[in-house]
Amino acid sequence: MNLELHLFVPIIVQINVQLNVLIMLTATITDFRKDIRKYLDKVTDNFETLIINRGKDNGVVVISLDEYNSLCATQHELSSKKNEARLDTAIEKLNHKSSFEKELLD
């Protein structure tokens, strides 16, 4: 079981780091249409979030597929209290430098 914890922790740590430096772009739908490639390149290349305004209190959020998959993985890992507790324990061990490495068997 300890091995399982060790494998999941990097996913959570990576997401926390990305959220701490979250950059959001905004554009109107007209601007987005004019330069779709530029906006999508920024989203995928720089892990930026794009908000496309479509009027009052209406809009769309665009994130990269990698970011989406990472969010889905995190949601799955935190979907049960048992998994959440395991991850919290693993993160606490990492923060207190009480973790260890173990080689995987083929």
MOWO-V686883 format. One record per residue. N is the residue number from 1. RES is the residue in one small letter. PHI is phi in whole degrees, 0 to 359 (999 if undefined). BURIAL is + if it has 9 or more other ideal C-beta (glycine too) atoms within 8 Angstrom, else -. Layout:
BEGIN
N,RES,PHI,BURIAL ; N,RES,PHI,BURIAL
END
This chain:
BEGIN
1,m,999,- ; 2,n,300,- ; 3,l,297,- ; 4,e,298,- ; 5,l,298,+ ; 6,h,299,+ ; 7,l,285,- ; 8,f,276,+ ; 9,v,301,+ ; 10,p,302,- ; 11,i,297,+ ; 12,i,295,+ ; 13,v,299,+ ; 14,q,299,+ ; 15,i,294,+ ; 16,n,299,- ; 17,v,296,- ; 18,q,295,+ ; 19,l,291,- ; 20,n,292,- ; 21,v,242,- ; 22,l,298,- ; 23,i,245,- ; 24,m,241,- ; 25,l,262,+ ; 26,t,232,- ; 27,a,205,+ ; 28,t,279,- ; 29,i,297,+ ; 30,t,294,- ; 31,d,297,- ; 32,f,298,+ ; 33,r,299,- ; 34,k,294,- ; 35,d,219,- ; 36,i,304,- ; 37,r,301,- ; 38,k,300,- ; 39,y,295,+ ; 40,l,293,+ ; 41,d,297,- ; 42,k,297,+ ; 43,v,295,+ ; 44,t,281,+ ; 45,d,281,- ; 46,n,245,- ; 47,f,54,- ; 48,e,269,+ ; 49,t,253,+ ; 50,l,248,+ ; 51,i,250,+ ; 52,i,258,+ ; 53,n,283,+ ; 54,r,236,- ; 55,g,123,- ; 56,k,297,- ; 57,d,54,- ; 58,n,220,- ; 59,g,187,+ ; 60,v,227,- ; 61,v,252,- ; 62,v,243,+ ; 63,i,230,+ ; 64,s,289,- ; 65,l,297,- ; 66,d,300,- ; 67,e,294,+ ; 68,y,299,+ ; 69,n,298,- ; 70,s,296,+ ; 71,l,296,+ ; 72,c,295,- ; 73,a,297,+ ; 74,t,296,+ ; 75,q,300,- ; 76,h,296,- ; 77,e,295,+ ; 78,l,262,+ ; 79,s,287,- ; 80,s,234,- ; 81,k,297,- ; 82,k,295,- ; 83,n,297,+ ; 84,e,299,+ ; 85,a,295,- ; 86,r,300,+ ; 87,l,294,+ ; 88,d,300,- ; 89,t,296,+ ; 90,a,295,+ ; 91,i,296,+ ; 92,e,298,- ; 93,k,297,+ ; 94,l,297,+ ; 95,n,295,- ; 96,h,262,- ; 97,k,56,- ; 98,s,251,- ; 99,s,264,- ; 100,f,214,- ; 101,e,261,- ; 102,k,218,- ; 103,e,285,- ; 104,l,276,- ; 105,l,273,- ; 106,d,285,-
END
